[in-house]
Amino acid sequence: MWSSADRIPALDGLRGVAILLVILFHHTLMRQATAFDAAYVNVARLGWSGVDLFFVLSGFLITGLLVDSKGEPHYFRTFYIRRALRILPLYLLFVFFVLHVSPRLWPDTTVAQMGREAMAGRSEVWYWLLAPNILFAREETLGHPNLAVTWSLGIEEQFYLLWPFVVALLDRRRLMWTCAGLILIAPAVRTMLVFDGAAPVVPYVLPFCRMDALAAGAWVALAFRWPPAEAARVRVWARTVLPIAAAGVFAIWYFEDPLDNADWAEPLMQTAGYTAIALCFAALLALTAVAPAGSVLARVLTTSPLRMFGKYSYALYLFHVPIRRYVRDAYFPVDSFPTWFDSPLPGQILFYIVATAPALVLAWASWHVLEAPVLRLRRWFPYAR
Protein backbone atom coordinates (compact mmCIF):
# COMPACT_ATOMS: atom_id res chain seq x y z
CA MET A 1 0.00 0.00 0.00
CA TRP A 2 1.09 3.54 -0.71
CA SER A 3 1.43 6.48 1.64
CA SER A 4 2.13 10.17 1.19
CA ALA A 5 5.67 9.50 2.44
CA ASP A 6 6.41 7.75 -0.86
CA ARG A 7 7.89 10.71 -2.73
CA ILE A 8 7.59 10.51 -6.50
CA PRO A 9 10.17 12.77 -8.20
CA ALA A 10 8.35 12.53 -11.54
CA LEU A 11 5.40 14.42 -10.06
CA ASP A 12 7.60 17.51 -9.83
CA GLY A 13 8.12 17.17 -13.56
CA LEU A 14 4.40 16.74 -14.12
CA ARG A 15 3.84 19.97 -12.20
CA GLY A 16 6.43 21.54 -14.48
CA VAL A 17 4.41 20.38 -17.49
CA ALA A 18 1.33 22.03 -15.98
CA ILE A 19 2.94 25.44 -15.53
CA LEU A 20 4.56 25.31 -18.97
CA LEU A 21 1.16 24.60 -20.54
CA VAL A 22 -0.33 27.62 -18.76
CA ILE A 23 2.59 29.83 -19.81
CA LEU A 24 2.26 28.58 -23.40
CA PHE A 25 -1.41 29.56 -23.36
CA HIS A 26 -0.88 33.06 -22.00
CA HIS A 27 2.32 33.84 -23.92
CA THR A 28 1.13 32.79 -27.39
CA LEU A 29 0.29 36.16 -28.94
CA MET A 30 1.51 36.03 -32.54
CA ARG A 31 -0.58 37.08 -35.51
CA GLN A 32 -1.46 34.17 -37.77
CA ALA A 33 0.06 34.69 -41.21
CA THR A 34 0.12 31.12 -42.58
CA ALA A 35 -1.89 27.92 -42.23
CA PHE A 36 0.92 26.49 -40.11
CA ASP A 37 0.70 29.52 -37.82
CA ALA A 38 -3.02 28.92 -37.38
CA ALA A 39 -2.48 25.24 -36.55
CA TYR A 40 0.34 26.06 -34.12
CA VAL A 41 -1.66 28.73 -32.29
CA ASN A 42 -4.65 26.42 -31.99
CA VAL A 43 -2.55 23.69 -30.37
CA ALA A 44 -0.72 26.17 -28.13
CA ARG A 45 -3.99 27.67 -26.95
CA LEU A 46 -4.92 24.28 -25.47
CA GLY A 47 -2.41 25.19 -22.78
CA TRP A 48 -5.27 26.51 -20.63
CA SER A 49 -5.77 22.85 -19.70
CA GLY A 50 -2.59 23.05 -17.60
CA VAL A 51 -4.80 24.37 -14.80
CA ASP A 52 -6.76 21.10 -14.92
CA LEU A 53 -3.50 19.20 -14.49
CA PHE A 54 -2.82 21.33 -11.40
CA PHE A 55 -6.28 20.41 -10.10
CA VAL A 56 -5.67 16.69 -10.66
CA LEU A 57 -2.31 16.88 -8.90
CA SER A 58 -3.84 18.78 -5.97
CA GLY A 59 -6.64 16.26 -5.58
CA PHE A 60 -4.11 13.42 -5.62
CA LEU A 61 -1.60 14.91 -3.18
CA ILE A 62 -4.06 16.47 -0.73
CA THR A 63 -6.26 13.39 -0.53
CA GLY A 64 -3.21 11.22 0.06
CA LEU A 65 -2.06 13.43 2.93
CA LEU A 66 -5.52 13.49 4.50
CA VAL A 67 -6.09 9.74 4.25
CA ASP A 68 -2.66 8.95 5.66
CA SER A 69 -3.10 11.35 8.61
CA LYS A 70 -6.72 10.45 9.31
CA GLY A 71 -7.34 9.76 12.97
CA GLU A 72 -4.35 11.73 14.23
CA PRO A 73 -4.97 13.98 17.26
CA HIS A 74 -4.46 17.25 15.36
CA TYR A 75 -5.72 16.12 11.97
CA PHE A 76 -7.54 19.37 11.05
CA ARG A 77 -5.16 21.81 12.71
CA THR A 78 -2.08 20.30 11.11
CA PHE A 79 -3.60 20.25 7.64
CA TYR A 80 -4.97 23.80 7.66
CA ILE A 81 -1.85 25.38 9.14
CA ARG A 82 0.45 23.60 6.69
CA ARG A 83 -1.77 24.64 3.75
CA ALA A 84 -1.89 28.23 5.00
CA LEU A 85 1.90 28.36 5.26
CA ARG A 86 2.21 27.13 1.70
CA ILE A 87 -0.42 29.34 0.05
CA LEU A 88 -1.10 32.52 1.99
CA PRO A 89 2.21 34.42 2.39
CA LEU A 90 3.02 34.71 -1.31
CA TYR A 91 -0.61 35.07 -2.37
CA LEU A 92 -1.39 37.90 0.05
CA LEU A 93 1.84 39.71 -0.79
CA PHE A 94 1.11 39.39 -4.50
CA VAL A 95 -2.47 40.70 -4.15
CA PHE A 96 -1.24 43.64 -2.06
CA PHE A 97 1.42 44.50 -4.64
CA VAL A 98 -0.99 44.33 -7.58
CA LEU A 99 -3.76 46.32 -5.92
CA HIS A 100 -1.84 48.89 -3.91
CA VAL A 101 1.77 49.16 -5.10
CA SER A 102 1.65 48.60 -8.85
CA PRO A 103 -0.90 51.39 -9.53
CA ARG A 104 1.44 53.88 -7.82
CA LEU A 105 4.48 52.70 -9.75
CA TRP A 106 2.77 52.68 -13.16
CA PRO A 107 -0.30 54.94 -12.78
CA ASP A 108 -0.78 55.81 -16.45
CA THR A 109 -0.64 52.36 -18.03
CA THR A 110 -3.50 50.52 -19.70
CA VAL A 111 -3.30 47.81 -17.07
CA ALA A 112 -3.67 50.40 -14.29
CA GLN A 113 -6.78 51.77 -15.97
CA MET A 114 -8.24 48.28 -16.46
CA GLY A 115 -7.41 47.49 -12.85
CA ARG A 116 -9.20 50.59 -11.58
CA GLU A 117 -12.27 49.62 -13.59
CA ALA A 118 -12.14 46.03 -12.35
CA MET A 119 -11.80 47.12 -8.73
CA ALA A 120 -14.71 49.56 -8.81
CA GLY A 121 -17.12 48.95 -5.96
CA ARG A 122 -16.24 46.56 -3.14
CA SER A 123 -14.69 43.70 -5.12
CA GLU A 124 -11.30 43.82 -3.39
CA VAL A 125 -12.51 41.84 -0.40
CA TRP A 126 -13.10 38.76 -2.58
CA TYR A 127 -9.38 38.58 -3.37
CA TRP A 128 -8.41 38.85 0.30
CA LEU A 129 -10.89 36.09 1.18
CA LEU A 130 -9.37 33.82 -1.47
CA ALA A 131 -12.67 33.68 -3.31
CA PRO A 132 -12.01 35.65 -6.53
CA ASN A 133 -13.67 32.90 -8.55
CA ILE A 134 -16.99 33.69 -6.85
CA LEU A 135 -16.51 37.36 -7.75
CA PHE A 136 -15.72 36.45 -11.36
CA ALA A 137 -18.83 34.29 -11.65
CA ARG A 138 -21.00 37.00 -10.10
CA GLU A 139 -19.68 39.75 -12.38
CA GLU A 140 -19.20 37.45 -15.41
CA THR A 141 -15.65 38.69 -16.01
CA LEU A 142 -12.14 37.61 -15.01
CA GLY A 143 -11.63 40.69 -12.85
CA HIS A 144 -8.36 42.58 -12.53
CA PRO A 145 -6.15 41.65 -15.52
CA ASN A 146 -3.14 40.85 -13.33
CA LEU A 147 -5.19 38.81 -10.86
CA ALA A 148 -7.27 36.79 -13.32
CA VAL A 149 -5.28 33.60 -12.66
CA THR A 150 -6.30 33.63 -9.00
CA TRP A 151 -9.65 32.01 -9.86
CA SER A 152 -8.02 28.57 -9.74
CA LEU A 153 -6.45 29.26 -6.35
CA GLY A 154 -9.93 30.12 -5.10
CA ILE A 155 -11.25 26.75 -6.26
CA GLU A 156 -8.38 24.88 -4.64
CA GLU A 157 -8.76 26.75 -1.34
CA GLN A 158 -12.48 26.02 -1.28
CA PHE A 159 -11.66 22.36 -1.91
CA TYR A 160 -9.12 22.41 0.94
CA LEU A 161 -11.72 23.95 3.23
CA LEU A 162 -14.29 21.17 2.84
CA TRP A 163 -12.47 18.04 1.73
CA PRO A 164 -10.80 17.23 5.11
CA PHE A 165 -14.25 16.84 6.65
CA VAL A 166 -15.38 14.52 3.85
CA VAL A 167 -12.26 12.37 4.26
CA ALA A 168 -12.72 12.29 8.04
CA LEU A 169 -16.35 11.12 7.76
CA LEU A 170 -16.10 8.45 5.04
CA ASP A 171 -14.13 5.25 4.65
CA ARG A 172 -12.03 4.60 1.58
CA ARG A 173 -14.72 2.84 -0.45
CA ARG A 174 -17.32 5.54 0.19
CA LEU A 175 -14.75 8.19 -0.62
CA MET A 176 -14.07 6.55 -3.97
CA TRP A 177 -17.79 6.49 -4.77
CA THR A 178 -18.00 10.15 -3.73
CA CYS A 179 -15.18 10.99 -6.14
CA ALA A 180 -16.91 9.08 -8.92
CA GLY A 181 -20.14 10.94 -8.18
CA LEU A 182 -18.38 14.32 -8.36
CA ILE A 183 -16.80 13.36 -11.68
CA LEU A 184 -20.31 12.74 -13.04
CA ILE A 185 -22.10 15.63 -11.34
CA ALA A 186 -19.66 18.40 -12.34
CA PRO A 187 -20.28 18.11 -16.12
CA ALA A 188 -24.03 17.81 -15.47
CA VAL A 189 -23.98 21.11 -13.57
CA ARG A 190 -21.91 22.77 -16.29
CA THR A 191 -24.30 21.49 -18.96
CA MET A 192 -27.28 22.99 -17.13
CA LEU A 193 -25.50 26.32 -16.85
CA VAL A 194 -24.49 26.33 -20.52
CA PHE A 195 -28.01 25.50 -21.72
CA ASP A 196 -29.42 28.08 -19.32
CA GLY A 197 -27.38 30.74 -21.11
CA ALA A 198 -24.83 31.45 -18.38
CA ALA A 199 -21.78 33.46 -19.39
CA PRO A 200 -18.86 31.12 -20.23
CA VAL A 201 -16.84 32.32 -17.25
CA VAL A 202 -19.48 30.99 -14.81
CA PRO A 203 -19.03 27.23 -15.41
CA TYR A 204 -15.30 27.86 -15.82
CA VAL A 205 -14.70 29.27 -12.34
CA LEU A 206 -17.40 28.00 -9.98
CA PRO A 207 -16.00 25.37 -7.60
CA PHE A 208 -18.67 22.71 -8.04
CA CYS A 209 -18.27 22.96 -11.81
CA ARG A 210 -14.58 22.05 -11.63
CA MET A 211 -14.71 19.31 -9.00
CA ASP A 212 -14.28 16.58 -11.61
CA ALA A 213 -10.55 17.28 -11.99
CA LEU A 214 -9.92 17.44 -8.23
CA ALA A 215 -12.05 14.34 -7.66
CA ALA A 216 -10.25 12.42 -10.42
CA GLY A 217 -6.92 13.07 -8.73
CA ALA A 218 -8.40 12.13 -5.36
CA TRP A 219 -9.77 8.87 -6.82
CA VAL A 220 -6.29 7.91 -8.05
CA ALA A 221 -4.81 8.62 -4.60
CA LEU A 222 -7.43 6.39 -2.96
CA ALA A 223 -7.03 3.64 -5.54
CA PHE A 224 -3.30 3.46 -4.91
CA ARG A 225 -3.98 2.83 -1.23
CA TRP A 226 -5.39 -0.58 -2.02
CA PRO A 227 -3.20 -3.64 -1.43
CA PRO A 228 -0.50 -3.94 -4.12
CA ALA A 229 -2.34 -6.62 -6.07
CA GLU A 230 -5.37 -4.35 -6.37
CA ALA A 231 -3.29 -1.28 -7.21
CA ALA A 232 -2.15 -3.07 -10.36
CA ARG A 233 -5.71 -2.61 -11.61
CA VAL A 234 -5.18 1.16 -11.52
CA ARG A 235 -2.39 0.77 -14.05
CA VAL A 236 -4.74 -1.16 -16.33
CA TRP A 237 -7.44 1.47 -15.79
CA ALA A 238 -5.01 4.27 -16.67
CA ARG A 239 -3.77 2.57 -19.82
CA THR A 240 -7.38 2.12 -20.92
CA VAL A 241 -8.68 5.56 -19.97
CA LEU A 242 -5.78 7.65 -21.28
CA PRO A 243 -6.25 6.93 -25.02
CA ILE A 244 -10.05 7.05 -24.75
CA ALA A 245 -10.04 10.38 -22.90
CA ALA A 246 -7.38 11.80 -25.23
CA ALA A 247 -9.48 10.73 -28.23
CA GLY A 248 -12.48 12.45 -26.63
CA VAL A 249 -10.54 15.70 -26.22
CA PHE A 250 -9.37 15.49 -29.84
CA ALA A 251 -12.91 14.82 -31.07
CA ILE A 252 -14.26 17.83 -29.18
CA TRP A 253 -11.42 19.98 -30.49
CA TYR A 254 -12.08 18.82 -34.05
CA PHE A 255 -15.83 19.21 -33.78
CA GLU A 256 -15.57 22.75 -32.43
CA ASP A 257 -13.21 23.79 -35.28
CA PRO A 258 -9.58 22.66 -35.48
CA LEU A 259 -8.58 25.91 -37.21
CA ASP A 260 -10.27 28.21 -34.73
CA ASN A 261 -9.37 27.34 -31.14
CA ALA A 262 -10.12 24.59 -28.65
CA ASP A 263 -11.17 27.42 -26.39
CA TRP A 264 -12.15 26.95 -22.76
CA ALA A 265 -15.33 28.96 -23.44
CA GLU A 266 -16.73 26.74 -26.23
CA PRO A 267 -19.99 25.02 -25.17
CA LEU A 268 -18.92 21.47 -26.00
CA MET A 269 -15.59 21.94 -24.27
CA GLN A 270 -17.34 23.31 -21.19
CA THR A 271 -19.88 20.50 -20.98
CA ALA A 272 -17.85 17.39 -21.82
CA GLY A 273 -14.34 18.60 -22.60
CA TYR A 274 -13.31 19.58 -19.08
CA THR A 275 -14.13 16.10 -17.80
CA ALA A 276 -12.35 14.38 -20.69
CA ILE A 277 -9.24 16.48 -19.98
CA ALA A 278 -9.47 15.71 -16.25
CA LEU A 279 -9.65 11.94 -16.89
CA CYS A 280 -6.80 12.17 -19.38
CA PHE A 281 -4.57 13.88 -16.83
CA ALA A 282 -5.68 11.55 -14.02
CA ALA A 283 -4.66 8.56 -16.13
CA LEU A 284 -1.34 10.23 -16.98
CA LEU A 285 -0.79 10.89 -13.27
CA ALA A 286 -1.47 7.25 -12.42
CA LEU A 287 0.97 6.03 -15.06
CA THR A 288 3.56 8.53 -13.85
CA ALA A 289 3.20 7.34 -10.27
CA VAL A 290 3.94 3.72 -11.18
CA ALA A 291 6.45 4.36 -13.98
CA PRO A 292 9.72 2.45 -13.40
CA ALA A 293 12.74 4.69 -12.87
CA GLY A 294 14.25 3.72 -16.22
CA SER A 295 11.10 4.16 -18.30
CA VAL A 296 10.80 6.86 -20.93
CA LEU A 297 8.01 8.62 -19.01
CA ALA A 298 9.99 8.70 -15.77
CA ARG A 299 13.19 9.85 -17.50
CA VAL A 300 11.38 12.70 -19.25
CA LEU A 301 9.52 13.90 -16.15
CA THR A 302 12.61 13.78 -13.93
CA THR A 303 14.72 15.97 -16.21
CA SER A 304 16.17 18.98 -14.41
CA PRO A 305 14.34 21.68 -16.42
CA LEU A 306 10.90 20.16 -15.83
CA ARG A 307 11.54 19.60 -12.13
CA MET A 308 12.86 23.16 -11.84
CA PHE A 309 9.69 24.59 -13.38
CA GLY A 310 7.66 22.33 -11.10
CA LYS A 311 9.53 23.52 -8.01
CA TYR A 312 8.87 27.18 -8.76
CA SER A 313 5.44 26.67 -10.34
CA TYR A 314 3.40 28.45 -7.65
CA ALA A 315 5.22 31.77 -7.94
CA LEU A 316 5.49 31.37 -11.71
CA TYR A 317 1.75 30.92 -11.91
CA LEU A 318 1.14 34.18 -10.08
CA PHE A 319 3.90 36.22 -11.73
CA HIS A 320 3.90 35.21 -15.38
CA VAL A 321 0.85 37.18 -16.58
CA PRO A 322 1.79 40.66 -15.28
CA ILE A 323 5.39 40.17 -16.39
CA ARG A 324 4.29 38.99 -19.83
CA ARG A 325 2.02 42.01 -20.15
CA TYR A 326 4.80 44.40 -19.10
CA VAL A 327 7.34 42.87 -21.51
CA ARG A 328 4.84 42.97 -24.36
CA ASP A 329 3.72 46.56 -23.78
CA ALA A 330 7.06 48.13 -22.88
CA TYR A 331 9.69 46.24 -24.88
CA PHE A 332 8.42 43.58 -27.26
CA PRO A 333 5.04 44.36 -28.90
CA VAL A 334 3.46 41.69 -31.04
CA ASP A 335 3.86 43.78 -34.19
CA SER A 336 7.64 43.72 -33.74
CA PHE A 337 7.97 39.91 -33.78
CA PRO A 338 10.69 38.88 -36.27
CA THR A 339 9.38 36.77 -39.15
CA TRP A 340 10.70 34.00 -41.35
CA PHE A 341 8.97 33.37 -44.68
CA ASP A 342 6.23 35.75 -43.45
CA SER A 343 5.62 33.65 -40.33
CA PRO A 344 6.05 35.39 -36.95
CA LEU A 345 6.78 32.06 -35.26
CA PRO A 346 10.51 32.88 -34.71
CA GLY A 347 9.48 36.07 -32.93
CA GLN A 348 6.94 34.15 -30.90
CA ILE A 349 9.57 31.66 -29.74
CA LEU A 350 11.87 34.54 -28.80
CA PHE A 351 9.00 36.16 -26.90
CA TYR A 352 8.48 32.96 -24.86
CA ILE A 353 12.09 33.22 -23.67
CA VAL A 354 12.13 36.98 -23.08
CA ALA A 355 8.85 37.00 -21.17
CA THR A 356 9.40 33.81 -19.16
CA ALA A 357 13.00 34.42 -18.04
CA PRO A 358 12.25 37.35 -15.66
CA ALA A 359 9.26 35.50 -14.24
CA LEU A 360 11.48 32.49 -13.53
CA VAL A 361 14.10 34.69 -11.87
CA LEU A 362 11.46 36.28 -9.64
CA ALA A 363 10.00 32.86 -8.84
CA TRP A 364 13.47 31.62 -7.85
CA ALA A 365 13.88 34.66 -5.58
CA SER A 366 10.41 34.14 -4.13
CA TRP A 367 11.23 30.54 -3.26
CA HIS A 368 14.52 31.32 -1.52
CA VAL A 369 13.52 34.58 0.18
CA LEU A 370 9.91 33.86 1.18
CA GLU A 371 8.44 30.45 0.40
CA ALA A 372 11.17 28.10 1.63
CA PRO A 373 11.80 30.01 4.91
CA VAL A 374 8.08 30.05 5.66
CA LEU A 375 7.73 26.36 4.82
CA ARG A 376 10.39 25.54 7.40
CA LEU A 377 7.83 26.55 10.02
CA ARG A 378 5.90 23.41 9.13
CA ARG A 379 8.32 21.39 11.24
CA TRP A 380 6.31 22.65 14.22
CA PHE A 381 3.19 21.04 12.76
CA PRO A 382 4.31 17.59 11.60
CA TYR A 383 2.14 14.69 10.52
CA ALA A 384 2.49 11.85 13.02
CA ARG A 385 2.70 9.25 10.26
SVG drawing of the C-alpha trace seen along z (x, -y; Angstrom):
<svg xmlns="http://www.w3.org/2000/svg" viewBox="-32 -58 51 67">
<polyline fill="none" stroke="black" stroke-width="0.4" points="0.0,0.0 1.1,-3.5 1.4,-6.5 2.1,-10.2 5.7,-9.5 6.4,-7.7 7.9,-10.7 7.6,-10.5 10.2,-12.8 8.3,-12.5 5.4,-14.4 7.6,-17.5 8.1,-17.2 4.4,-16.7 3.8,-20.0 6.4,-21.5 4.4,-20.4 1.3,-22.0 2.9,-25.4 4.6,-25.3 1.2,-24.6 -0.3,-27.6 2.6,-29.8 2.3,-28.6 -1.4,-29.6 -0.9,-33.1 2.3,-33.8 1.1,-32.8 0.3,-36.2 1.5,-36.0 -0.6,-37.1 -1.5,-34.2 0.1,-34.7 0.1,-31.1 -1.9,-27.9 0.9,-26.5 0.7,-29.5 -3.0,-28.9 -2.5,-25.2 0.3,-26.1 -1.7,-28.7 -4.6,-26.4 -2.6,-23.7 -0.7,-26.2 -4.0,-27.7 -4.9,-24.3 -2.4,-25.2 -5.3,-26.5 -5.8,-22.8 -2.6,-23.0 -4.8,-24.4 -6.8,-21.1 -3.5,-19.2 -2.8,-21.3 -6.3,-20.4 -5.7,-16.7 -2.3,-16.9 -3.8,-18.8 -6.6,-16.3 -4.1,-13.4 -1.6,-14.9 -4.1,-16.5 -6.3,-13.4 -3.2,-11.2 -2.1,-13.4 -5.5,-13.5 -6.1,-9.7 -2.7,-8.9 -3.1,-11.4 -6.7,-10.5 -7.3,-9.8 -4.3,-11.7 -5.0,-14.0 -4.5,-17.3 -5.7,-16.1 -7.5,-19.4 -5.2,-21.8 -2.1,-20.3 -3.6,-20.2 -5.0,-23.8 -1.8,-25.4 0.4,-23.6 -1.8,-24.6 -1.9,-28.2 1.9,-28.4 2.2,-27.1 -0.4,-29.3 -1.1,-32.5 2.2,-34.4 3.0,-34.7 -0.6,-35.1 -1.4,-37.9 1.8,-39.7 1.1,-39.4 -2.5,-40.7 -1.2,-43.6 1.4,-44.5 -1.0,-44.3 -3.8,-46.3 -1.8,-48.9 1.8,-49.2 1.7,-48.6 -0.9,-51.4 1.4,-53.9 4.5,-52.7 2.8,-52.7 -0.3,-54.9 -0.8,-55.8 -0.6,-52.4 -3.5,-50.5 -3.3,-47.8 -3.7,-50.4 -6.8,-51.8 -8.2,-48.3 -7.4,-47.5 -9.2,-50.6 -12.3,-49.6 -12.1,-46.0 -11.8,-47.1 -14.7,-49.6 -17.1,-48.9 -16.2,-46.6 -14.7,-43.7 -11.3,-43.8 -12.5,-41.8 -13.1,-38.8 -9.4,-38.6 -8.4,-38.9 -10.9,-36.1 -9.4,-33.8 -12.7,-33.7 -12.0,-35.6 -13.7,-32.9 -17.0,-33.7 -16.5,-37.4 -15.7,-36.5 -18.8,-34.3 -21.0,-37.0 -19.7,-39.7 -19.2,-37.4 -15.6,-38.7 -12.1,-37.6 -11.6,-40.7 -8.4,-42.6 -6.1,-41.7 -3.1,-40.8 -5.2,-38.8 -7.3,-36.8 -5.3,-33.6 -6.3,-33.6 -9.6,-32.0 -8.0,-28.6 -6.5,-29.3 -9.9,-30.1 -11.2,-26.8 -8.4,-24.9 -8.8,-26.7 -12.5,-26.0 -11.7,-22.4 -9.1,-22.4 -11.7,-23.9 -14.3,-21.2 -12.5,-18.0 -10.8,-17.2 -14.3,-16.8 -15.4,-14.5 -12.3,-12.4 -12.7,-12.3 -16.3,-11.1 -16.1,-8.5 -14.1,-5.2 -12.0,-4.6 -14.7,-2.8 -17.3,-5.5 -14.7,-8.2 -14.1,-6.6 -17.8,-6.5 -18.0,-10.1 -15.2,-11.0 -16.9,-9.1 -20.1,-10.9 -18.4,-14.3 -16.8,-13.4 -20.3,-12.7 -22.1,-15.6 -19.7,-18.4 -20.3,-18.1 -24.0,-17.8 -24.0,-21.1 -21.9,-22.8 -24.3,-21.5 -27.3,-23.0 -25.5,-26.3 -24.5,-26.3 -28.0,-25.5 -29.4,-28.1 -27.4,-30.7 -24.8,-31.4 -21.8,-33.5 -18.9,-31.1 -16.8,-32.3 -19.5,-31.0 -19.0,-27.2 -15.3,-27.9 -14.7,-29.3 -17.4,-28.0 -16.0,-25.4 -18.7,-22.7 -18.3,-23.0 -14.6,-22.1 -14.7,-19.3 -14.3,-16.6 -10.6,-17.3 -9.9,-17.4 -12.1,-14.3 -10.3,-12.4 -6.9,-13.1 -8.4,-12.1 -9.8,-8.9 -6.3,-7.9 -4.8,-8.6 -7.4,-6.4 -7.0,-3.6 -3.3,-3.5 -4.0,-2.8 -5.4,0.6 -3.2,3.6 -0.5,3.9 -2.3,6.6 -5.4,4.4 -3.3,1.3 -2.2,3.1 -5.7,2.6 -5.2,-1.2 -2.4,-0.8 -4.7,1.2 -7.4,-1.5 -5.0,-4.3 -3.8,-2.6 -7.4,-2.1 -8.7,-5.6 -5.8,-7.6 -6.2,-6.9 -10.0,-7.0 -10.0,-10.4 -7.4,-11.8 -9.5,-10.7 -12.5,-12.4 -10.5,-15.7 -9.4,-15.5 -12.9,-14.8 -14.3,-17.8 -11.4,-20.0 -12.1,-18.8 -15.8,-19.2 -15.6,-22.8 -13.2,-23.8 -9.6,-22.7 -8.6,-25.9 -10.3,-28.2 -9.4,-27.3 -10.1,-24.6 -11.2,-27.4 -12.2,-26.9 -15.3,-29.0 -16.7,-26.7 -20.0,-25.0 -18.9,-21.5 -15.6,-21.9 -17.3,-23.3 -19.9,-20.5 -17.8,-17.4 -14.3,-18.6 -13.3,-19.6 -14.1,-16.1 -12.3,-14.4 -9.2,-16.5 -9.5,-15.7 -9.7,-11.9 -6.8,-12.2 -4.6,-13.9 -5.7,-11.5 -4.7,-8.6 -1.3,-10.2 -0.8,-10.9 -1.5,-7.3 1.0,-6.0 3.6,-8.5 3.2,-7.3 3.9,-3.7 6.4,-4.4 9.7,-2.5 12.7,-4.7 14.2,-3.7 11.1,-4.2 10.8,-6.9 8.0,-8.6 10.0,-8.7 13.2,-9.8 11.4,-12.7 9.5,-13.9 12.6,-13.8 14.7,-16.0 16.2,-19.0 14.3,-21.7 10.9,-20.2 11.5,-19.6 12.9,-23.2 9.7,-24.6 7.7,-22.3 9.5,-23.5 8.9,-27.2 5.4,-26.7 3.4,-28.4 5.2,-31.8 5.5,-31.4 1.7,-30.9 1.1,-34.2 3.9,-36.2 3.9,-35.2 0.8,-37.2 1.8,-40.7 5.4,-40.2 4.3,-39.0 2.0,-42.0 4.8,-44.4 7.3,-42.9 4.8,-43.0 3.7,-46.6 7.1,-48.1 9.7,-46.2 8.4,-43.6 5.0,-44.4 3.5,-41.7 3.9,-43.8 7.6,-43.7 8.0,-39.9 10.7,-38.9 9.4,-36.8 10.7,-34.0 9.0,-33.4 6.2,-35.7 5.6,-33.7 6.1,-35.4 6.8,-32.1 10.5,-32.9 9.5,-36.1 6.9,-34.1 9.6,-31.7 11.9,-34.5 9.0,-36.2 8.5,-33.0 12.1,-33.2 12.1,-37.0 8.8,-37.0 9.4,-33.8 13.0,-34.4 12.2,-37.3 9.3,-35.5 11.5,-32.5 14.1,-34.7 11.5,-36.3 10.0,-32.9 13.5,-31.6 13.9,-34.7 10.4,-34.1 11.2,-30.5 14.5,-31.3 13.5,-34.6 9.9,-33.9 8.4,-30.5 11.2,-28.1 11.8,-30.0 8.1,-30.0 7.7,-26.4 10.4,-25.5 7.8,-26.6 5.9,-23.4 8.3,-21.4 6.3,-22.6 3.2,-21.0 4.3,-17.6 2.1,-14.7 2.5,-11.9 2.7,-9.3"/>
</svg>
